[in-house]
Every structure is written in structure tokens, then in C-alpha cells.
Amino acid sequence: MHVQASFDLATSERLKKENGLLLRIYRAAFAKDPTSQATESARSNLIALRHTVRQVYGERAAVDVTDALGFISIAACSAE
């Protein structure tokens, strides 16, 4: 049985802040070299955060956290 953890405003803000930090790291790495290992690692960290949030708090929370900073559209463009 999967039990979702409580997702309150404080948790949402903390996760958005963490996602923002990871997104800035990704953008900086991408600007230097889109095909570098650093860029791939930074992108993987963003994806890992989203998956973890989804597992712990549910899909709605994951979308809330990542959509706030536009991660989904960035990840989709990077995957192409």
C-alpha cells in the first residue's frame, strides 16, 4: 500500500526552492556545453527530484513543484 506524505505549503515552498537551485545548476551547465557530462548530471538531478516528489507526495505535488519553474518544458526540449 502506498501512503502519501503530507504536502503542505511549507513543504511545497521548500521543494520549489530546491527545484529552483537544481534548475539554475542545469541551465548554467547547459549554457557551457549542452552535451557535457555535467549537463546530463544536472538534468538527471532534476528528474530524480521530480520522481522522488511524485513517489512521496503524489503526482499532483510533483506537477505543482516542477511546473512552478517550468521544468517540464525544459526537460522535454532537452530530451529531443
One Martini backbone bead per residue (centre of mass of N, CA, C, O) as a GRO file, in nm:
protein
   80
    1MET     BB    1   0.096   0.036   0.023
    2HIS     BB    2   0.040   0.376  -0.059
    3VAL     BB    3   0.163   0.658   0.124
    4GLN     BB    4   0.108   0.987   0.157
    5ALA     BB    5   0.246   1.265   0.231
    6SER     BB    6   0.246   1.564   0.355
    7PHE     BB    7   0.133   1.863   0.159
    8ASP     BB    8   0.238   2.164   0.229
    9LEU     BB    9   0.342   2.482   0.198
   10ALA     BB   10   0.628   2.442   0.312
   11THR     BB   11   0.702   2.204   0.130
   12SER     BB   12   0.656   2.339  -0.138
   13GLU     BB   13   0.863   2.570  -0.103
   14ARG     BB   14   1.112   2.390  -0.057
   15LEU     BB   15   1.094   2.234  -0.330
   16LYS     BB   16   1.105   2.482  -0.514
   17LYS     BB   17   1.383   2.574  -0.421
   18GLU     BB   18   1.534   2.317  -0.503
   19ASN     BB   19   1.449   2.322  -0.800
   20GLY     BB   20   1.578   2.598  -0.861
   21LEU     BB   21   1.867   2.517  -0.809
   22LEU     BB   22   1.880   2.284  -1.017
   23LEU     BB   23   1.803   2.462  -1.260
   24ARG     BB   24   2.045   2.655  -1.249
   25ILE     BB   25   2.259   2.438  -1.287
   26TYR     BB   26   2.157   2.336  -1.558
   27ARG     BB   27   2.171   2.602  -1.719
   28ALA     BB   28   2.475   2.646  -1.682
   29ALA     BB   29   2.568   2.382  -1.814
   30PHE     BB   30   2.419   2.422  -2.086
   31ALA     BB   31   2.566   2.688  -2.167
   32LYS     BB   32   2.848   2.556  -2.189
   33ASP     BB   33   2.741   2.230  -2.247
   34PRO     BB   34   2.488   2.034  -2.370
   35THR     BB   35   2.684   1.747  -2.383
   36SER     BB   36   2.768   1.718  -2.104
   37GLN     BB   37   2.801   1.562  -1.804
   38ALA     BB   38   2.694   1.796  -1.631
   39THR     BB   39   2.425   1.825  -1.776
   40GLU     BB   40   2.323   1.537  -1.731
   41SER     BB   41   2.339   1.545  -1.423
   42ALA     BB   42   2.149   1.786  -1.377
   43ARG     BB   43   1.905   1.657  -1.517
   44SER     BB   44   1.888   1.408  -1.334
   45ASN     BB   45   1.830   1.565  -1.073
   46LEU     BB   46   1.558   1.677  -1.162
   47ILE     BB   47   1.421   1.407  -1.216
   48ALA     BB   48   1.463   1.284  -0.934
   49LEU     BB   49   1.296   1.487  -0.779
   50ARG     BB   50   1.027   1.435  -0.920
   51HIS     BB   51   1.007   1.133  -0.849
   52THR     BB   52   1.019   1.166  -0.544
   53VAL     BB   53   0.774   1.346  -0.510
   54ARG     BB   54   0.575   1.149  -0.637
   55GLN     BB   55   0.618   0.915  -0.431
   56VAL     BB   56   0.561   1.083  -0.164
   57TYR     BB   57   0.313   1.306  -0.272
   58GLY     BB   58   0.249   1.289  -0.570
   59GLU     BB   59   0.158   1.408  -0.876
   60ARG     BB   60   0.051   1.688  -0.804
   61ALA     BB   61   0.304   1.781  -0.652
   62ALA     BB   62   0.506   1.746  -0.885
   63VAL     BB   63   0.372   1.950  -1.072
   64ASP     BB   64   0.380   2.193  -0.885
   65VAL     BB   65   0.689   2.209  -0.850
   66THR     BB   66   0.782   2.199  -1.159
   67ASP     BB   67   0.589   2.415  -1.294
   68ALA     BB   68   0.682   2.671  -1.140
   69LEU     BB   69   0.974   2.650  -1.329
   70GLY     BB   70   0.953   2.487  -1.612
   71PHE     BB   71   1.073   2.189  -1.631
   72ILE     BB   72   0.912   2.023  -1.837
   73SER     BB   73   0.991   2.188  -2.091
   74ILE     BB   74   1.296   2.152  -2.059
   75ALA     BB   75   1.309   1.843  -2.063
   76ALA     BB   76   1.178   1.808  -2.341
   77CYS     BB   77   1.391   1.968  -2.504
   78SER     BB   78   1.643   1.795  -2.411
   79ALA     BB   79   1.539   1.512  -2.529
   80GLU     BB   80   1.558   1.594  -2.850
   0.00000   0.00000   0.00000
